[in-house]
Amino acid sequence: MADPHADYAAHDHVHGQMEISEQAKTWAVFKVIAKWCTLAISVLLVFLVLWFGAGSGFLGALVGAAAVAVIGVVSLREKKAAAH
């Protein structure tokens, strides 16, 4: 039976030497999209729960969801680097 790793040994792979700039950019974009989509889903859920589940009415649900949205945007936005 042939060794499945025999061909692998012929390559000159050095761990940690691969160029990963594209993967790093993709991961950064994914994190941004996931962060903002999570906030949008959270705002929608708060709105629907307050409107239909808690019986606070449309206006109460809108105020609660707006509060969650404002707090979320303030806490999730990118921080500017301080210049020294």
PDB file of N, CA, C and O in Angstrom:
ATOM      1  N   MET A   1       0.848  -1.180   0.000  1.00  0.00           N
ATOM      2  CA  MET A   1       0.000   0.000   0.000  1.00  0.00           C
ATOM      3  C   MET A   1       0.890   1.237   0.000  1.00  0.00           C
ATOM      4  O   MET A   1       1.870   1.301   0.742  1.00  0.00           O
ATOM      5  N   ALA A   2       0.559   2.191  -0.807  1.00  0.00           N
ATOM      6  CA  ALA A   2       1.374   3.401  -0.939  1.00  0.00           C
ATOM      7  C   ALA A   2       1.163   4.324   0.255  1.00  0.00           C
ATOM      8  O   ALA A   2       0.074   4.391   0.825  1.00  0.00           O
ATOM      9  N   ASP A   3       2.212   5.022   0.613  1.00  0.00           N
ATOM     10  CA  ASP A   3       2.145   5.979   1.723  1.00  0.00           C
ATOM     11  C   ASP A   3       1.452   7.252   1.233  1.00  0.00           C
ATOM     12  O   ASP A   3       1.945   7.895   0.307  1.00  0.00           O
ATOM     13  N   PRO A   4       0.316   7.631   1.835  1.00  0.00           N
ATOM     14  CA  PRO A   4      -0.394   8.829   1.362  1.00  0.00           C
ATOM     15  C   PRO A   4       0.384  10.116   1.612  1.00  0.00           C
ATOM     16  O   PRO A   4       0.091  11.139   0.993  1.00  0.00           O
ATOM     17  N   HIS A   5       1.365  10.083   2.503  1.00  0.00           N
ATOM     18  CA  HIS A   5       2.131  11.285   2.835  1.00  0.00           C
ATOM     19  C   HIS A   5       3.466  11.356   2.098  1.00  0.00           C
ATOM     20  O   HIS A   5       4.235  12.294   2.308  1.00  0.00           O
ATOM     21  N   ALA A   6       3.749  10.389   1.249  1.00  0.00           N
ATOM     22  CA  ALA A   6       5.037  10.365   0.551  1.00  0.00           C
ATOM     23  C   ALA A   6       5.170  11.562  -0.384  1.00  0.00           C
ATOM     24  O   ALA A   6       6.250  12.148  -0.466  1.00  0.00           O
ATOM     25  N   ASP A   7       4.116  11.938  -1.086  1.00  0.00           N
ATOM     26  CA  ASP A   7       4.179  13.072  -1.998  1.00  0.00           C
ATOM     27  C   ASP A   7       4.323  14.388  -1.231  1.00  0.00           C
ATOM     28  O   ASP A   7       4.959  15.324  -1.716  1.00  0.00           O
ATOM     29  N   TYR A   8       3.745  14.460  -0.062  1.00  0.00           N
ATOM     30  CA  TYR A   8       3.806  15.674   0.753  1.00  0.00           C
ATOM     31  C   TYR A   8       5.230  15.973   1.184  1.00  0.00           C
ATOM     32  O   TYR A   8       5.627  17.136   1.257  1.00  0.00           O
ATOM     33  N   ALA A   9       5.999  14.936   1.470  1.00  0.00           N
ATOM     34  CA  ALA A   9       7.362  15.124   1.942  1.00  0.00           C
ATOM     35  C   ALA A   9       8.250  15.742   0.874  1.00  0.00           C
ATOM     36  O   ALA A   9       9.294  16.307   1.201  1.00  0.00           O
ATOM     37  N   ALA A  10       7.866  15.650  -0.390  1.00  0.00           N
ATOM     38  CA  ALA A  10       8.683  16.185  -1.469  1.00  0.00           C
ATOM     39  C   ALA A  10       8.543  17.699  -1.602  1.00  0.00           C
ATOM     40  O   ALA A  10       9.379  18.325  -2.253  1.00  0.00           O
ATOM     41  N   HIS A  11       7.536  18.298  -1.022  1.00  0.00           N
ATOM     42  CA  HIS A  11       7.328  19.742  -1.124  1.00  0.00           C
ATOM     43  C   HIS A  11       8.207  20.490  -0.128  1.00  0.00           C
ATOM     44  O   HIS A  11       8.556  19.978   0.936  1.00  0.00           O
ATOM     45  N   ASP A  12       8.548  21.702  -0.501  1.00  0.00           N
ATOM     46  CA  ASP A  12       9.386  22.530   0.372  1.00  0.00           C
ATOM     47  C   ASP A  12       8.517  23.477   1.183  1.00  0.00           C
ATOM     48  O   ASP A  12       8.660  24.696   1.080  1.00  0.00           O
ATOM     49  N   HIS A  13       7.639  22.938   1.971  1.00  0.00           N
ATOM     50  CA  HIS A  13       6.743  23.751   2.783  1.00  0.00           C
ATOM     51  C   HIS A  13       7.401  24.051   4.117  1.00  0.00           C
ATOM     52  O   HIS A  13       7.894  23.154   4.802  1.00  0.00           O
ATOM     53  N   VAL A  14       7.402  25.326   4.474  1.00  0.00           N
ATOM     54  CA  VAL A  14       7.913  25.741   5.773  1.00  0.00           C
ATOM     55  C   VAL A  14       6.740  26.353   6.522  1.00  0.00           C
ATOM     56  O   VAL A  14       6.135  27.313   6.046  1.00  0.00           O
ATOM     57  N   HIS A  15       6.416  25.817   7.673  1.00  0.00           N
ATOM     58  CA  HIS A  15       5.271  26.282   8.458  1.00  0.00           C
ATOM     59  C   HIS A  15       5.427  27.756   8.818  1.00  0.00           C
ATOM     60  O   HIS A  15       6.461  28.177   9.338  1.00  0.00           O
ATOM     61  N   GLY A  16       4.365  28.545   8.526  1.00  0.00           N
ATOM     62  CA  GLY A  16       4.363  29.950   8.864  1.00  0.00           C
ATOM     63  C   GLY A  16       4.937  30.858   7.797  1.00  0.00           C
ATOM     64  O   GLY A  16       5.082  32.056   8.040  1.00  0.00           O
ATOM     65  N   GLN A  17       5.270  30.341   6.630  1.00  0.00           N
ATOM     66  CA  GLN A  17       5.881  31.144   5.585  1.00  0.00           C
ATOM     67  C   GLN A  17       4.930  31.485   4.433  1.00  0.00           C
ATOM     68  O   GLN A  17       5.330  32.179   3.498  1.00  0.00           O
ATOM     69  N   MET A  18       3.701  31.019   4.481  1.00  0.00           N
ATOM     70  CA  MET A  18       2.765  31.267   3.388  1.00  0.00           C
ATOM     71  C   MET A  18       2.213  32.692   3.460  1.00  0.00           C
ATOM     72  O   MET A  18       1.968  33.220   4.545  1.00  0.00           O
ATOM     73  N   GLU A  19       2.025  33.300   2.301  1.00  0.00           N
ATOM     74  CA  GLU A  19       1.459  34.643   2.212  1.00  0.00           C
ATOM     75  C   GLU A  19      -0.037  34.561   2.516  1.00  0.00           C
ATOM     76  O   GLU A  19      -0.766  33.841   1.833  1.00  0.00           O
ATOM     77  N   ILE A  20      -0.499  35.285   3.527  1.00  0.00           N
ATOM     78  CA  ILE A  20      -1.905  35.195   3.943  1.00  0.00           C
ATOM     79  C   ILE A  20      -2.597  36.549   3.922  1.00  0.00           C
ATOM     80  O   ILE A  20      -3.596  36.731   4.617  1.00  0.00           O
ATOM     81  N   SER A  21      -2.101  37.498   3.151  1.00  0.00           N
ATOM     82  CA  SER A  21      -2.705  38.832   3.158  1.00  0.00           C
ATOM     83  C   SER A  21      -4.142  38.807   2.647  1.00  0.00           C
ATOM     84  O   SER A  21      -4.989  39.527   3.177  1.00  0.00           O
ATOM     85  N   GLU A  22      -4.438  37.998   1.632  1.00  0.00           N
ATOM     86  CA  GLU A  22      -5.810  37.913   1.122  1.00  0.00           C
ATOM     87  C   GLU A  22      -6.741  37.284   2.152  1.00  0.00           C
ATOM     88  O   GLU A  22      -7.875  37.734   2.319  1.00  0.00           O
ATOM     89  N   GLN A  23      -6.281  36.261   2.834  1.00  0.00           N
ATOM     90  CA  GLN A  23      -7.095  35.644   3.878  1.00  0.00           C
ATOM     91  C   GLN A  23      -7.336  36.622   5.021  1.00  0.00           C
ATOM     92  O   GLN A  23      -8.428  36.656   5.589  1.00  0.00           O
ATOM     93  N   ALA A  24      -6.340  37.405   5.357  1.00  0.00           N
ATOM     94  CA  ALA A  24      -6.496  38.390   6.431  1.00  0.00           C
ATOM     95  C   ALA A  24      -7.512  39.466   6.046  1.00  0.00           C
ATOM     96  O   ALA A  24      -8.312  39.888   6.880  1.00  0.00           O
ATOM     97  N   LYS A  25      -7.484  39.918   4.770  1.00  0.00           N
ATOM     98  CA  LYS A  25      -8.452  40.903   4.303  1.00  0.00           C
ATOM     99  C   LYS A  25      -9.863  40.321   4.314  1.00  0.00           C
ATOM    100  O   LYS A  25     -10.814  40.990   4.718  1.00  0.00           O
ATOM    101  N   THR A  26      -9.994  39.073   3.867  1.00  0.00           N
ATOM    102  CA  THR A  26     -11.300  38.416   3.852  1.00  0.00           C
ATOM    103  C   THR A  26     -11.842  38.266   5.266  1.00  0.00           C
ATOM    104  O   THR A  26     -13.028  38.496   5.502  1.00  0.00           O
ATOM    105  N   TRP A  27     -10.996  37.887   6.200  1.00  0.00           N
ATOM    106  CA  TRP A  27     -11.419  37.731   7.596  1.00  0.00           C
ATOM    107  C   TRP A  27     -11.859  39.071   8.179  1.00  0.00           C
ATOM    108  O   TRP A  27     -12.840  39.130   8.920  1.00  0.00           O
ATOM    109  N   ALA A  28     -11.147  40.144   7.852  1.00  0.00           N
ATOM    110  CA  ALA A  28     -11.515  41.467   8.353  1.00  0.00           C
ATOM    111  C   ALA A  28     -12.884  41.890   7.820  1.00  0.00           C
ATOM    112  O   ALA A  28     -13.699  42.433   8.565  1.00  0.00           O
ATOM    113  N   VAL A  29     -13.137  41.644   6.537  1.00  0.00           N
ATOM    114  CA  VAL A  29     -14.438  41.981   5.959  1.00  0.00           C
ATOM    115  C   VAL A  29     -15.536  41.135   6.587  1.00  0.00           C
ATOM    116  O   VAL A  29     -16.615  41.644   6.889  1.00  0.00           O
ATOM    117  N   PHE A  30     -15.269  39.851   6.784  1.00  0.00           N
ATOM    118  CA  PHE A  30     -16.252  38.968   7.407  1.00  0.00           C
ATOM    119  C   PHE A  30     -16.604  39.452   8.809  1.00  0.00           C
ATOM    120  O   PHE A  30     -17.776  39.452   9.185  1.00  0.00           O
ATOM    121  N   LYS A  31     -15.611  39.862   9.581  1.00  0.00           N
ATOM    122  CA  LYS A  31     -15.878  40.344  10.942  1.00  0.00           C
ATOM    123  C   LYS A  31     -16.754  41.590  10.938  1.00  0.00           C
ATOM    124  O   LYS A  31     -17.648  41.721  11.774  1.00  0.00           O
ATOM    125  N   VAL A  32     -16.506  42.502  10.006  1.00  0.00           N
ATOM    126  CA  VAL A  32     -17.306  43.724   9.922  1.00  0.00           C
ATOM    127  C   VAL A  32     -18.749  43.384   9.555  1.00  0.00           C
ATOM    128  O   VAL A  32     -19.687  43.886  10.174  1.00  0.00           O
ATOM    129  N   ILE A  33     -18.922  42.527   8.543  1.00  0.00           N
ATOM    130  CA  ILE A  33     -20.270  42.145   8.121  1.00  0.00           C
ATOM    131  C   ILE A  33     -21.002  41.412   9.238  1.00  0.00           C
ATOM    132  O   ILE A  33     -22.173  41.687   9.499  1.00  0.00           O
ATOM    133  N   ALA A  34     -20.325  40.492   9.891  1.00  0.00           N
ATOM    134  CA  ALA A  34     -20.955  39.740  10.981  1.00  0.00           C
ATOM    135  C   ALA A  34     -21.350  40.654  12.136  1.00  0.00           C
ATOM    136  O   ALA A  34     -22.414  40.486  12.731  1.00  0.00           O
ATOM    137  N   LYS A  35     -20.499  41.611  12.448  1.00  0.00           N
ATOM    138  CA  LYS A  35     -20.768  42.546  13.548  1.00  0.00           C
ATOM    139  C   LYS A  35     -22.023  43.367  13.281  1.00  0.00           C
ATOM    140  O   LYS A  35     -22.889  43.467  14.150  1.00  0.00           O
ATOM    141  N   TRP A  36     -22.135  43.954  12.100  1.00  0.00           N
ATOM    142  CA  TRP A  36     -23.262  44.824  11.800  1.00  0.00           C
ATOM    143  C   TRP A  36     -24.544  44.031  11.550  1.00  0.00           C
ATOM    144  O   TRP A  36     -25.632  44.491  11.897  1.00  0.00           O
ATOM    145  N   CYS A  37     -24.429  42.866  10.962  1.00  0.00           N
ATOM    146  CA  CYS A  37     -25.627  42.028  10.778  1.00  0.00           C
ATOM    147  C   CYS A  37     -26.163  41.536  12.117  1.00  0.00           C
ATOM    148  O   CYS A  37     -27.377  41.437  12.301  1.00  0.00           O
ATOM    149  N   THR A  38     -25.276  41.232  13.046  1.00  0.00           N
ATOM    150  CA  THR A  38     -25.703  40.826  14.381  1.00  0.00           C
ATOM    151  C   THR A  38     -26.449  41.954  15.078  1.00  0.00           C
ATOM    152  O   THR A  38     -27.463  41.719  15.735  1.00  0.00           O
ATOM    153  N   LEU A  39     -25.959  43.159  14.939  1.00  0.00           N
ATOM    154  CA  LEU A  39     -26.662  44.307  15.518  1.00  0.00           C
ATOM    155  C   LEU A  39     -28.033  44.489  14.877  1.00  0.00           C
ATOM    156  O   LEU A  39     -29.013  44.739  15.578  1.00  0.00           O
ATOM    157  N   ALA A  40     -28.111  44.366  13.550  1.00  0.00           N
ATOM    158  CA  ALA A  40     -29.394  44.541  12.856  1.00  0.00           C
ATOM    159  C   ALA A  40     -30.405  43.481  13.299  1.00  0.00           C
ATOM    160  O   ALA A  40     -31.575  43.796  13.513  1.00  0.00           O
ATOM    161  N   ILE A  41     -29.971  42.253  13.435  1.00  0.00           N
ATOM    162  CA  ILE A  41     -30.866  41.184  13.884  1.00  0.00           C
ATOM    163  C   ILE A  41     -31.306  41.432  15.322  1.00  0.00           C
ATOM    164  O   ILE A  41     -32.463  41.201  15.671  1.00  0.00           O
ATOM    165  N   SER A  42     -30.381  41.903  16.153  1.00  0.00           N
ATOM    166  CA  SER A  42     -30.722  42.192  17.548  1.00  0.00           C
ATOM    167  C   SER A  42     -31.755  43.305  17.648  1.00  0.00           C
ATOM    168  O   SER A  42     -32.697  43.209  18.436  1.00  0.00           O
ATOM    169  N   VAL A  43     -31.588  44.348  16.864  1.00  0.00           N
ATOM    170  CA  VAL A  43     -32.548  45.458  16.872  1.00  0.00           C
ATOM    171  C   VAL A  43     -33.916  44.965  16.409  1.00  0.00           C
ATOM    172  O   VAL A  43     -34.938  45.310  17.003  1.00  0.00           O
ATOM    173  N   LEU A  44     -33.936  44.163  15.353  1.00  0.00           N
ATOM    174  CA  LEU A  44     -35.198  43.623  14.855  1.00  0.00           C
ATOM    175  C   LEU A  44     -35.880  42.746  15.907  1.00  0.00           C
ATOM    176  O   LEU A  44     -37.091  42.844  16.108  1.00  0.00           O
ATOM    177  N   LEU A  45     -35.113  41.897  16.572  1.00  0.00           N
ATOM    178  CA  LEU A  45     -35.696  41.030  17.598  1.00  0.00           C
ATOM    179  C   LEU A  45     -36.238  41.835  18.778  1.00  0.00           C
ATOM    180  O   LEU A  45     -37.320  41.539  19.285  1.00  0.00           O
ATOM    181  N   VAL A  46     -35.497  42.843  19.212  1.00  0.00           N
ATOM    182  CA  VAL A  46     -35.983  43.682  20.313  1.00  0.00           C
ATOM    183  C   VAL A  46     -37.276  44.365  19.904  1.00  0.00           C
ATOM    184  O   VAL A  46     -38.226  44.415  20.685  1.00  0.00           O
ATOM    185  N   PHE A  47     -37.320  44.890  18.694  1.00  0.00           N
ATOM    186  CA  PHE A  47     -38.511  45.554  18.200  1.00  0.00           C
ATOM    187  C   PHE A  47     -39.710  44.609  18.187  1.00  0.00           C
ATOM    188  O   PHE A  47     -40.785  44.961  18.674  1.00  0.00           O
ATOM    189  N   LEU A  48     -39.532  43.422  17.636  1.00  0.00           N
ATOM    190  CA  LEU A  48     -40.655  42.481  17.528  1.00  0.00           C
ATOM    191  C   LEU A  48     -41.104  41.955  18.888  1.00  0.00           C
ATOM    192  O   LEU A  48     -42.301  41.793  19.127  1.00  0.00           O
ATOM    193  N   VAL A  49     -40.161  41.690  19.770  1.00  0.00           N
ATOM    194  CA  VAL A  49     -40.523  41.195  21.106  1.00  0.00           C
ATOM    195  C   VAL A  49     -41.278  42.266  21.883  1.00  0.00           C
ATOM    196  O   VAL A  49     -42.283  41.971  22.530  1.00  0.00           O
ATOM    197  N   LEU A  50     -40.803  43.496  21.824  1.00  0.00           N
ATOM    198  CA  LEU A  50     -41.490  44.559  22.551  1.00  0.00           C
ATOM    199  C   LEU A  50     -42.865  44.858  21.950  1.00  0.00           C
ATOM    200  O   LEU A  50     -43.813  45.149  22.679  1.00  0.00           O
ATOM    201  N   TRP A  51     -42.971  44.785  20.635  1.00  0.00           N
ATOM    202  CA  TRP A  51     -44.240  45.105  19.988  1.00  0.00           C
ATOM    203  C   TRP A  51     -45.281  44.020  20.209  1.00  0.00           C
ATOM    204  O   TRP A  51     -46.416  44.313  20.587  1.00  0.00           O
ATOM    205  N   PHE A  52     -44.899  42.760  19.975  1.00  0.00           N
ATOM    206  CA  PHE A  52     -45.879  41.682  20.050  1.00  0.00           C
ATOM    207  C   PHE A  52     -45.846  40.915  21.370  1.00  0.00           C
ATOM    208  O   PHE A  52     -46.890  40.469  21.848  1.00  0.00           O
ATOM    209  N   GLY A  53     -44.675  40.756  21.959  1.00  0.00           N
ATOM    210  CA  GLY A  53     -44.555  39.925  23.159  1.00  0.00           C
ATOM    211  C   GLY A  53     -44.824  40.660  24.450  1.00  0.00           C
ATOM    212  O   GLY A  53     -45.500  40.139  25.338  1.00  0.00           O
ATOM    213  N   ALA A  54     -44.305  41.858  24.561  1.00  0.00           N
ATOM    214  CA  ALA A  54     -44.437  42.604  25.815  1.00  0.00           C
ATOM    215  C   ALA A  54     -45.661  43.500  25.823  1.00  0.00           C
ATOM    216  O   ALA A  54     -46.050  44.016  26.871  1.00  0.00           O
ATOM    217  N   GLY A  55     -46.261  43.686  24.677  1.00  0.00           N
ATOM    218  CA  GLY A  55     -47.462  44.504  24.607  1.00  0.00           C
ATOM    219  C   GLY A  55     -47.214  45.975  24.817  1.00  0.00           C
ATOM    220  O   GLY A  55     -48.107  46.693  25.267  1.00  0.00           O
ATOM    221  N   SER A  56     -46.020  46.441  24.503  1.00  0.00           N
ATOM    222  CA  SER A  56     -45.738  47.863  24.705  1.00  0.00           C
ATOM    223  C   SER A  56     -46.196  48.714  23.526  1.00  0.00           C
ATOM    224  O   SER A  56     -46.069  49.938  23.563  1.00  0.00           O
ATOM    225  N   GLY A  57     -46.714  48.095  22.505  1.00  0.00           N
ATOM    226  CA  GLY A  57     -47.211  48.842  21.360  1.00  0.00           C
ATOM    227  C   GLY A  57     -46.110  49.186  20.383  1.00  0.00           C
ATOM    228  O   GLY A  57     -44.926  48.972  20.642  1.00  0.00           O
ATOM    229  N   PHE A  58     -46.534  49.727  19.248  1.00  0.00           N
ATOM    230  CA  PHE A  58     -45.579  50.042  18.192  1.00  0.00           C
ATOM    231  C   PHE A  58     -44.589  51.119  18.611  1.00  0.00           C
ATOM    232  O   PHE A  58     -43.387  50.982  18.382  1.00  0.00           O
ATOM    233  N   LEU A  59     -45.077  52.172  19.215  1.00  0.00           N
ATOM    234  CA  LEU A  59     -44.200  53.280  19.592  1.00  0.00           C
ATOM    235  C   LEU A  59     -43.192  52.871  20.674  1.00  0.00           C
ATOM    236  O   LEU A  59     -42.021  53.246  20.613  1.00  0.00           O
ATOM    237  N   GLY A  60     -43.654  52.108  21.654  1.00  0.00           N
ATOM    238  CA  GLY A  60     -42.737  51.631  22.689  1.00  0.00           C
ATOM    239  C   GLY A  60     -41.670  50.706  22.126  1.00  0.00           C
ATOM    240  O   GLY A  60     -40.507  50.764  22.526  1.00  0.00           O
ATOM    241  N   ALA A  61     -42.079  49.852  21.193  1.00  0.00           N
ATOM    242  CA  ALA A  61     -41.116  48.949  20.561  1.00  0.00           C
ATOM    243  C   ALA A  61     -40.127  49.726  19.712  1.00  0.00           C
ATOM    244  O   ALA A  61     -38.942  49.393  19.676  1.00  0.00           O
ATOM    245  N   LEU A  62     -40.597  50.752  19.033  1.00  0.00           N
ATOM    246  CA  LEU A  62     -39.720  51.567  18.203  1.00  0.00           C
ATOM    247  C   LEU A  62     -38.688  52.306  19.053  1.00  0.00           C
ATOM    248  O   LEU A  62     -37.519  52.396  18.676  1.00  0.00           O
ATOM    249  N   VAL A  63     -39.111  52.825  20.179  1.00  0.00           N
ATOM    250  CA  VAL A  63     -38.185  53.528  21.076  1.00  0.00           C
ATOM    251  C   VAL A  63     -37.152  52.553  21.646  1.00  0.00           C
ATOM    252  O   VAL A  63     -35.962  52.866  21.698  1.00  0.00           O
ATOM    253  N   GLY A  64     -37.601  51.394  22.064  1.00  0.00           N
ATOM    254  CA  GLY A  64     -36.667  50.394  22.602  1.00  0.00           C
ATOM    255  C   GLY A  64     -35.668  49.914  21.561  1.00  0.00           C
ATOM    256  O   GLY A  64     -34.478  49.784  21.851  1.00  0.00           O
ATOM    257  N   ALA A  65     -36.145  49.650  20.353  1.00  0.00           N
ATOM    258  CA  ALA A  65     -35.249  49.202  19.291  1.00  0.00           C
ATOM    259  C   ALA A  65     -34.278  50.310  18.891  1.00  0.00           C
ATOM    260  O   ALA A  65     -33.112  50.040  18.600  1.00  0.00           O
ATOM    261  N   ALA A  66     -34.753  51.552  18.875  1.00  0.00           N
ATOM    262  CA  ALA A  66     -33.866  52.672  18.558  1.00  0.00           C
ATOM    263  C   ALA A  66     -32.772  52.821  19.614  1.00  0.00           C
ATOM    264  O   ALA A  66     -31.624  53.126  19.291  1.00  0.00           O
ATOM    265  N   ALA A  67     -33.132  52.607  20.860  1.00  0.00           N
ATOM    266  CA  ALA A  67     -32.132  52.689  21.932  1.00  0.00           C
ATOM    267  C   ALA A  67     -31.070  51.606  21.764  1.00  0.00           C
ATOM    268  O   ALA A  67     -29.878  51.873  21.918  1.00  0.00           O
ATOM    269  N   VAL A  68     -31.496  50.400  21.450  1.00  0.00           N
ATOM    270  CA  VAL A  68     -30.535  49.307  21.217  1.00  0.00           C
ATOM    271  C   VAL A  68     -29.663  49.630  20.006  1.00  0.00           C
ATOM    272  O   VAL A  68     -28.461  49.368  20.023  1.00  0.00           O
ATOM    273  N   ALA A  69     -30.257  50.196  18.957  1.00  0.00           N
ATOM    274  CA  ALA A  69     -29.495  50.542  17.757  1.00  0.00           C
ATOM    275  C   ALA A  69     -28.440  51.600  18.054  1.00  0.00           C
ATOM    276  O   ALA A  69     -27.298  51.479  17.612  1.00  0.00           O
ATOM    277  N   VAL A  70     -28.813  52.629  18.794  1.00  0.00           N
ATOM    278  CA  VAL A  70     -27.861  53.707  19.112  1.00  0.00           C
ATOM    279  C   VAL A  70     -26.727  53.175  19.973  1.00  0.00           C
ATOM    280  O   VAL A  70     -25.559  53.457  19.704  1.00  0.00           O
ATOM    281  N   ILE A  71     -27.055  52.413  20.999  1.00  0.00           N
ATOM    282  CA  ILE A  71     -26.017  51.841  21.869  1.00  0.00           C
ATOM    283  C   ILE A  71     -25.114  50.907  21.067  1.00  0.00           C
ATOM    284  O   ILE A  71     -23.897  50.907  21.249  1.00  0.00           O
ATOM    285  N   GLY A  72     -25.707  50.119  20.186  1.00  0.00           N
ATOM    286  CA  GLY A  72     -24.920  49.203  19.366  1.00  0.00           C
ATOM    287  C   GLY A  72     -23.994  49.916  18.411  1.00  0.00           C
ATOM    288  O   GLY A  72     -22.834  49.527  18.270  1.00  0.00           O
ATOM    289  N   VAL A  73     -24.482  50.955  17.748  1.00  0.00           N
ATOM    290  CA  VAL A  73     -23.644  51.696  16.802  1.00  0.00           C
ATOM    291  C   VAL A  73     -22.495  52.385  17.525  1.00  0.00           C
ATOM    292  O   VAL A  73     -21.364  52.389  17.040  1.00  0.00           O
ATOM    293  N   VAL A  74     -22.783  52.961  18.674  1.00  0.00           N
ATOM    294  CA  VAL A  74     -21.728  53.639  19.435  1.00  0.00           C
ATOM    295  C   VAL A  74     -20.666  52.650  19.904  1.00  0.00           C
ATOM    296  O   VAL A  74     -19.474  52.955  19.867  1.00  0.00           O
ATOM    297  N   SER A  75     -21.089  51.478  20.340  1.00  0.00           N
ATOM    298  CA  SER A  75     -20.122  50.519  20.863  1.00  0.00           C
ATOM    299  C   SER A  75     -19.418  49.711  19.778  1.00  0.00           C
ATOM    300  O   SER A  75     -18.317  49.213  20.011  1.00  0.00           O
ATOM    301  N   LEU A  76     -20.020  49.567  18.604  1.00  0.00           N
ATOM    302  CA  LEU A  76     -19.415  48.733  17.564  1.00  0.00           C
ATOM    303  C   LEU A  76     -18.629  49.498  16.508  1.00  0.00           C
ATOM    304  O   LEU A  76     -17.906  48.881  15.726  1.00  0.00           O
ATOM    305  N   ARG A  77     -18.746  50.806  16.463  1.00  0.00           N
ATOM    306  CA  ARG A  77     -18.028  51.539  15.425  1.00  0.00           C
ATOM    307  C   ARG A  77     -16.528  51.450  15.652  1.00  0.00           C
ATOM    308  O   ARG A  77     -16.055  51.226  16.766  1.00  0.00           O
ATOM    309  N   GLU A  78     -15.800  51.632  14.566  1.00  0.00           N
ATOM    310  CA  GLU A  78     -14.339  51.558  14.620  1.00  0.00           C
ATOM    311  C   GLU A  78     -13.787  52.741  15.396  1.00  0.00           C
ATOM    312  O   GLU A  78     -14.211  53.879  15.198  1.00  0.00           O
ATOM    313  N   LYS A  79     -12.857  52.471  16.261  1.00  0.00           N
ATOM    314  CA  LYS A  79     -12.232  53.520  17.050  1.00  0.00           C
ATOM    315  C   LYS A  79     -11.069  54.113  16.246  1.00  0.00           C
ATOM    316  O   LYS A  79     -10.293  53.374  15.641  1.00  0.00           O
ATOM    317  N   LYS A  80     -10.952  55.421  16.241  1.00  0.00           N
ATOM    318  CA  LYS A  80      -9.846  56.073  15.551  1.00  0.00           C
ATOM    319  C   LYS A  80      -8.580  55.948  16.399  1.00  0.00           C
ATOM    320  O   LYS A  80      -8.619  56.108  17.619  1.00  0.00           O
ATOM    321  N   ALA A  81      -7.480  55.665  15.747  1.00  0.00           N
ATOM    322  CA  ALA A  81      -6.217  55.523  16.455  1.00  0.00           C
ATOM    323  C   ALA A  81      -5.741  56.894  16.925  1.00  0.00           C
ATOM    324  O   ALA A  81      -5.794  57.877  16.186  1.00  0.00           O
ATOM    325  N   ALA A  82      -5.277  56.936  18.166  1.00  0.00           N
ATOM    326  CA  ALA A  82      -4.772  58.195  18.729  1.00  0.00           C
ATOM    327  C   ALA A  82      -3.397  58.494  18.150  1.00  0.00           C
ATOM    328  O   ALA A  82      -2.533  57.619  18.102  1.00  0.00           O
ATOM    329  N   ALA A  83      -3.198  59.736  17.712  1.00  0.00           N
ATOM    330  CA  ALA A  83      -1.899  60.134  17.160  1.00  0.00           C
ATOM    331  C   ALA A  83      -0.978  60.557  18.301  1.00  0.00           C
ATOM    332  O   ALA A  83      -1.377  61.299  19.198  1.00  0.00           O
ATOM    333  N   HIS A  84       0.223  60.084  18.251  1.00  0.00           N
ATOM    334  CA  HIS A  84       1.215  60.444  19.281  1.00  0.00           C
ATOM    335  C   HIS A  84       2.268  61.309  18.709  1.00  0.00           C
ATOM    336  O   HIS A  84       3.188  61.714  19.420  1.00  0.00           O
TER     337      HIS A  84
END
